[in-house]
Amino acid sequence: MKLIGALGVSAEGVPLGVAAMTYWARPAEQGVARTRTKRTLEEKELRYWNETVDQAIEHLGVESGPKLLWFQLDREADAWPILEHLASTGHTYTVRGSWNRRVRETGAQRRYLLDVLASRKPMGTYTLHVSAGPGRTARTARTSIRTASLTLDVRDKQTSRRANDTRCTRTWCGYARKVGSRRERSVSSGCS
């Protein structure tokens, strides 16, 4: 059983309750990963992210008023159909990056998201206590934050269609890197 939920929280941080919930049972069949690029969006689990976003918008009554929602999604949502759908809603969104995406720029040189962000001057740093867990010792992580306004070069691998709508791909990207570490994490945040 798999579940995607949306929790409504006010601008003041007050929980408003469950705004949407989508759940399904994964089929028992094996070998689904091999057919990933051959299936349509309607045949993939990605569609449940978009359905949950739409349910939250409908449930919170945003279509009837000037409310602005801010969707925050984890790495599993770092897929072009979800990014494109989020941008089309007109709401703010943050997606924890899972891929070092190509950046659309003029010129022949290919550039990638983490390289662009790593070249930016840090806006600041913060310290976070990380609790011990299975296979992990407790530690204090010091992280630097970098941002850039850029256009992601996202495309459908099945059709090779590139997202040309700049509303979809024009984004502010943030970058968090553990100071003194080679391990990088990016967060893509977009506003249409």
C-alpha positions, 0 to 999 in steps of 0.5 A, a space after each residue: 500500500 502506498 500513500 501520498 498525503 497533503 496537510 494544510 497549514 496556515 501562513 501562521 503555522 497552524 495545522 488546518 487538517 488533511 487537505 488531500 490523500 491518495 492511496 493505491 496498492 502496487 501491483 505484484 508484477 515485477 520488471 516495472 522499472 524496465 518499462 518506465 520509459 515506455 509507459 504513459 503518465 496515466 500508467 505511472 505512479 507519478 500521476 498520484 502526485 498530480 492528483 493529490 495536488 489537484 485535490 488539495 487545491 479543490 479542498 482548500 477552495 483556492 479556485 474560489 479566492 486569491 489564496 496561494 498554496 505552497 506545495 512541498 514535495 520530497 525527492 520522489 516528486 522530482 520528475 518532469 510531469 510533476 514539475 510541469 503540473 506544479 508550475 501550471 497551477 500558479 501556486 508556489 512549490 518546493 521539490 527536494 531535488 533528486 537529479 542533477 538537472 541540465 540547465 537551459 542556457 545560451 551557448 554550446 556548453 552544457 551546464 548542470 544544476 549543481 555546478 551552477 549552484 556550487 559556483 554561487 556565493 553562499 547566502 549563509 550557513 546553518 547548523 543542524 543536529 542530526 539524531 542517531 539512527 540505524 547505521 547513523 551516529 548522532 552528529 552536527 551538520 553545518 550546511 551552506 545555502 546557495 541560490 540561483 534563478 535559472 531555467 531547467 531543461 526538462 524533457 519527456 524521455 518517452 517522446 523527447 518533448 522538451 518543456 518549452 513553457 518557461 512558466 514550467 521551468 523558470 525557477 529559483 533553485 536552492 542548494 544545501 551542501 554539508 560544509 566539508 563534505 562532497 555529498 551534495 543535496 539540492 532543492 528546487 523551488 519554483 514560483 510561477 
